């Protein structure tokens, strides 16, 4: 099973916020740290906020913060919520699989998918950011924004 890019990015955002401490992070800074487009990070932050895992405050003194629920969340619960309960295989696509009425593969793949989620249910966000990962996450910095073109010529 392969996670969507959206889920992968969302997990990386949660992990970075888990080690932020008192550091104020914005969606733009997190996008830079993770080397992803701002719009993708903004969508992930919005969804994580809807899920109650991230608090996003606008304006002066604002920024992103992992909520207590986000810190205690399991990776399994986050992935289930973001990925949904779709089947691993698309038996009902157009055209539908001719074996779907008597196929055992679909059930076995569903069982394997549940085992995948069950394994991730044992992993918390807090455990993901233990050493050696946490110190590396803390060191991530957003690239400096380029200065305007008139200032670039003066360097």
N, C-alpha and C positions, 0 to 999 in steps of 0.2 A: 504494500500500500504506500502510496506517495502522497504527502500532504500538499495542499495547494500553497502557492507562493504567499497568499494572503495569511494563511495560518502560520507559516514559517516566520513571516515578518512580525506578526502579532506576538508570537512567542519571544522573538528577539527583543521586541519593545518591552515586554513585561520583564524580561531578564535584566535589561539595562536599567529600567526604573527600580528594580529590586535592590540595586547596589548604589542608587543615587544619593542616599543619605540626605544631607541638607542641600545638596546641589540642586539648583533650579534648572530643569530641562524643559525645553519647548519641543513641540512637534518638529519644527524645522531643525533644531539641533540634533534631535534623535535621528531624524532622517539622514542628516549628514554623517553622524557617527556610524550608522549602519549602512551607509552608501546606497541608499534607496531614494527614489523620487519622493519629494515632499507630499505630493498628492496621494501616493500609496500609503505613506505613513499616516497621513491625516485620516484616511478611511479606516485604517486599522485602529487608530486611537479612538475614533468615534465609536467603532464597534465594541472595543474594550471598555469604553465608558458606559455604553448601553448595558453591558454585562455586569457592571458594578466593580470591575477590576482596576480601573484607572479613573482617577479624578483629574479632570482638565479644567483649569481656571483661566479665564481670559484676562487681558489687561495687565496693568502694572502690578507686579507682585504675583502674577499668575504663573502657570506652568503645569507640568504633569507630575502626578504623584500616584504611586501604587497604593491602592487601598488595603486595609487589613485583609479583606476578602481576597484580593489579588495576591497578596503575599502568601496566604495559606492555601490558595487554589492548587489543585492537582493538575498536572499537564493533561491527564486524561479528560478531566471535565472541561478544560479550555478547548482541547482539540475536538471533543464531541460537539460542543456548542458551535465552534467555528466551521467545522466540516459538515455538520448535519448528519443525518442517518441514511445517507444514500448508499446503495449497494456498491460493492467493489466492481461488479460487472453490470453491464447494461442489458439485462435480459429483455426488457420491454421497449428497447429502441425501435426505430423504424428502419428496416423491418425487424420485427421481434424475432428472437431466437426460436427456431423450430423445436428445440429441446426443452423449452421452459416448463411444459406441463409435467414432465417426468424427470427433470434434471436434478441430480443430487449436488452438483458443483456449486450452485448458488447458495445452498444451505451451508456447505462446508466453508465457503468463502466468508459467509456471514459469521460463522463460528470463529474463524481465524481473525476476522476484523474485531470481534468482541474480545478475543484474547489480546490483541494489540492494544486496545483501549484499556483493558484490565491491567496490563503491564504499566501503562502510562499513569494509571490511577495511583500507583505506588510512588510516583515521583511528584514532589511539590516544587513550586517555584523557588522556595527557599533552598531546597537541596540542589537545584540546578546552578545556583550562583555561589555554591561553596567553592573553596580553592580547588583547582587552579583557575576556574572560570571567572569567579568574582573579580579578582585583581585585574584580569585582562579587560573585563567589561568596564571597570572604573577608568582604565587608561584610554578608552576610546574617546576621541575628541572629534568634534565636527570640523571639517576643513574650514579654514578662514575664508570668508566671503571675499571675492575679488573686489578690489576698489574700483571706482568708476574710471572710465577710460582716460580722463585728463590726469588723474593721479598715477595711473600705470606708466605713463610716459616719463614721469619725473623720477622714476627709480633707477 
